[in-house]
Amino acid sequence: MELEKQKNIGASILLRLLFIGGVPTFLTLALILIAIFAAIMAVFSHQQEEQSTNIGGGIGGTAAVTQSVLRYEPLVREAAKKYGVEDHVQLLLAKMMQESGGRVADVMQSSESIGLPPNTISDPAVSIDVGVRYFSQVLKKAGGSVPLTLQSYNFGSGFIDYCKTRGGYSKENAVAFSKMMAAKNGWKRYGDVNYVDHVLRYLKGASPSTPVNTGVAMSGGSAAVASYYLNTFRISTPFAPGGINDGVHGARGHRGIDLAGKTSGAAMGKPVLSVTDGVVEQVLISNPEAGNGVRIRSGNIQYSYIHMQHAPPVRVGQKVKAGDQIGNIGSTGFSTGAHLDFKVRDYGNGGAFIDPEKVLRQMMAKK
């Protein structure tokens, strides 16, 4: 775990001790060791009061890790049950593999989460208990979103607040946050923007996206606009949150649908229309991943339209009506051809992604 500190208990104690004038070296070292022990014991004492009920569901899969990590599975299971994340044991093992490979005492690299210098914790059992507890806290704050939880474990929980106002977790948000924090701290880089992928490579057969809302229960929406999208275009990449072997998305999966022309390039410049009434929540311009795009909120539901041809002609906070043109289809950002990447998220259900094709077909059925 790195970067943002969850607590500053141990660090503040250490700094005070190091600058006590006139204290002999051997006594200073002894006091430092006592302070470290006291900080860890304080965390343990507090942990006993924070045992929680199960937080969310797991994403499945089996950890493909070394024996150096597998030997700690009983301790991980015990801590996971203690902090209400027993459905995430395999994910936690995959995370341990990424953090340390089980080769150092601080196997979860959790010292920094309690304000101690890296690798201060010298007992694997303590590292696991502290690390799993922190994971459970971040998971709860992230509303059960595994990708957001993982990236926030690496960046610090401030990344969650950053994403809440920017449409939730995405690789482009991770890149932007990393650049912002690096500039703020005067560093060359901040964290690992690929941390989610780096952890999930050790988890086979998982569905790594935010938990998917498989049902479609929402009101509103324009039947005419839904018909326009489904009848004018073809779905070139389907909704596949569990991963797709298309040479582009892979294990990251695809949490929306791509609407492309029925013939090559035919979609370029076609109008992008809002499917519902709503308020513009985010405008993306020249984003490395999304290119140009718009995210519109309608109640608890967010609709995302990205890879547009030009900067969208709307602004954040602007009200739009179903059928309003909010841009034109393009191929900006990380894109292999003209198409509209259309996503739907239910923030009444923890930011769960919904199959946009089902949403559009439900809207069409209301004719």
N, C-alpha and C positions, 0 to 999 in steps of 0.2 A: 504494500500500500504506500502511496506517496503523495507529496505535495501539501494539500490543505490539511491542517491539523484539526481533529475533532475536539481534542482537549489540550490544554497547555499545562496540566498539572505537573508532570515530571520535569518538563523543560524549565519551567519557572523556578522550581526548587533547585535544579542543578545550577542554573545561572547565579542564583543568590549565593549558593555555597562556594562557587568558584571564585567569587569576588569578595570573600570575607578576608580582610587584611590580617596578616600576622598569624594565620593558622598554619601549623606545620603541614608539609605535603602529605605525610602518611595519614594524618587526621582528616585532611580534606577528602582524600580518597575513600576513607572509611565512611565519612558522612555522605558522600555521593552514593555509595553502595546502599546505605540505609535508606536514602531518599528514593532510589529506584525501587527498592523492595516495598517501601511504604506506598509509592504510587500504584504499583501493581496490585497490592493488597487492597487499596482503596477501591480500585476498579472492580476487583472480585466481590468486595462487600456490596458495592452498588449493583453489581450484576445479579446478585441473589434476589434483589428487590424488583428486577426488571424481566423476570421470566414471562414470556408472552404466549398467547394462543397462536395457532398456526397462521402464518401470513401468506396468503395466496397459494396458488398451485405451482408445482414444478413444471419444467418444460420437457421432461422426459430425457431419454438418452442414457448412455453408459459412458462413464469416464474412461478414456483410453490413456492411462497414465502409467508411470513406472512403479515398480515395487517400493521404491523409496517414498512414494506418496501413498500407495495403497495400505502400507503398514499403519497409517494414521486414520484409516477409515473408522474404526471403533470410536476414537476420540471425536472425530467430526460428527458422527451420528449422535453421540451423546450431547454435544454442544448444540447441534441443529434441533434436537428435540427440546432442549432447555430453552431455546430462544424462538421456538415456533417456526422453524424453517426446515423441518424434516423432509419436506418434499424436494429440497434443493441439495441433498447430500452429494449427488453425482456432479452437480455444477460446482459445488464447493471444492471437491477434489480436483476438478479441472482447473479451478482458480488457483489452488495450491501448486499445481503443476506449473502454471504460468509464473507464479510469484517466486517460487524457490526450487521447484523440482524435488522438494523434500530433502534438500541437501544441506540446509543450514538450520540452526535451532529455532530461529523465528520463521517457522515454515509458512505462515500466512503473511509475513512481512507486516505485522500489525502494530509494531512499536510506535510508529508515528501517529496512529489513531488516538493514542492516549498521551501525546505530547512528548514522547521520548525519542532520542536519536535513533536512526535506522539500526536494526539488529540488536537493540538493547536487550530485548526479551531473550532469555537463554534457555527457556523451558518450552519444548514444543506444545505441551498441554496448555500452557498459559497463552501461547501465540494463537492456538486454535480457538480457545475460549474467547479471547479478546477479538479475534478476527471474525468469528461467526456472529458474535454479538453486534459488531459494527455492520456487518453485511445485513443482518436482520433490520437494523435501524434504517439503513439506506434503502432497503427494499420497501419498507413501510412508507417512507417519505416519497419514494418513486411511484407509489400506487401499484406496486406489483410488477412494474415493467422491468424485465430482466436486463435488456440491453442498457437501459438508463441506469439501473443499479450497478451493473458491472463498470460502466464508464465512470460513474460517480465514485466507485471504490478507488479508482485510479486517480481521478481528478480532484476528488473531494466533493462533499454533498452540495457545495455551492453550484455545481453544474446542474443539479436538479432545478433549482430556482431559475437558472439561466434558461433552461429548456422549457419551463412552464409558460414562458411568454413568447416562445418561438416554435410552437407546434410540437413539442416533445422531443424525444431522442431522434437524432439523425446523424449520419456521419458528417454532414456539412456543419451541423451545430458543434460537433466535437472539434472539428478543425478550426472553426471560428473562435470557440472558447479557448482553445490551446494558444492560438495566436494572440488573443487579447491578454491572457494571463502572462504569456512570455514577455510581451511588450511592457506590461504593467510592472513586472519584476526585473526587467532588464536581462532576461535569460534568452539563450538561443532557442530553447524549446520548453514546453510545459507538458509533462505527461506523455502518455502513449495514445495517440488518436485512434490507433487500431487495436486498442485493448480488448474490445468486445470480440473481434475476430480472433485475436490471439488466445483468448480463453476458450472460445467455442470450438477451436480446432481440436481440443482435447476432449470434446463431448460428442460422441457419435450417436446419430439417430435422434437428435433433439429437434424441437421446434423453437428456435431462438427468438422469435419476434415477441412483441407484447402479446399477452393472452388474447386470442382472437374471439370476438363475439360472433358466433356462427349464426345467431338469429338476427332477423332484421325487423325491428319494431320501432318505427319512427313515423312522424306525421309530416305533411308538407312535401314540397318538391314538385317540379314541373314535369308533367307527362310529356309535353312537347319537347323539352330539352333532353329528357331521358331518351326519347325516341330518336332525336337528332344524333346523339352519341352512339347509340346501339345500331342504328340503321345506316348511318353515313360512314362509319369507320369499322374496322375489324379489331378484335382484341389480339394484339401481337404478343403480349406477355400477360399471362393470367395472374390471378391472385394466388400466390404460393408462399405463404409466410414460413413454411417449414423448410424451404430451400428449393431450388430449381436448377436443373442441369442445362442451362442455356448458354453457357460460355461467358456470361456477364455477371449474373447475380450470385450464383452458387449457393453456399451454405447460408449466406446472409438472407436469402429468400427475397420475395417480392411482395410488399405489403399493400400493393394497389393493383391497378390494371393499366396497361399501356394501350392507348387507342391510336392506331396508325391508319394510313390510307389503304384502301382496298387494292391500290396499285402503288408501286414504289414512288415515294415522294409526294403522293397526291394530297397528303394531309397538310403540307407546308402552307402556312398562312391562313388556314381555315379558322373561323371564329371560335374562341373559347367562351362558352356561355356559363353563367352561374346556374346550377341546378335548383337552387333555393333562394329565398329571401335570406338575408343575413348581414353580418358586419365584417368588414375586412380586418382580419386579425394580424396578418403578416404579409409583407410584400418583399419578395426576393429579387435582387437585381445582380446579375453576373455572379451568382453563387457558384463556386467550383463544382459542386455536385448537382444542385437543382437548376442552375442557370437562372432564368427569369421565371418567377411564379407568384402565385397568390394563395393564401390560406384564408378561408372564410368560415366564420362561426355562425351556426344557426342553433340556438339553444345549447344542448350538450354535444352537438355533432359538429365536427370540423371537416370541411371539404378542402382538399389540396389539389391545385392545378399547377404543374411545373413543366419546365423545359420550353417555356413560351419563346416566341420569336423575338420579341422586343420587351423593354421594360414595361410592366403592366400600367395601364392608364388609370389606376385607382390608388388610393392612399389608405394607410392604416386608420381605422375608425370610421371609414366611409360606409354608409348603408347601401346595399345593393338589392335588387329585385331579381327573382327567378327570370332567366332569359336575358338579363343584362350581359353585354359583351364585356369581358374583363381582360381580354388579350387575344393573341393569335397563336396557333400551334407552331412550334419551331423545333429546334434541336440544340438548345443551349445547355451548358453545364456538361455533366457526364452523360452523353447521349450518343447513340450510334445511328440515329436517323430521325426524321421528322415524326414526332408523336406527342401525345398528351399523356403524361403520367398522372393518373387520377387516383387519389386516396381518400378514404373516409375513416374518421376516428370517432369513437364514442367516449367522451370524457365523463359521461355518467356511469361508465363502466371501466374506470381506471385508465382511460386512453386506449382502449382496445381497438384494434383495426378490424374493420368490417369489409367483407367482400363487396367492392363497388358495383360489380355486375349485378349482384342480388339487389342492391339498393336501387339501381337504375331500373331493373325489371319490375320492382315493386312500384316505383313511381309511374311506370308505363301502364301498369295494371289499373291505375286509378282514373283512366280516361273515362 
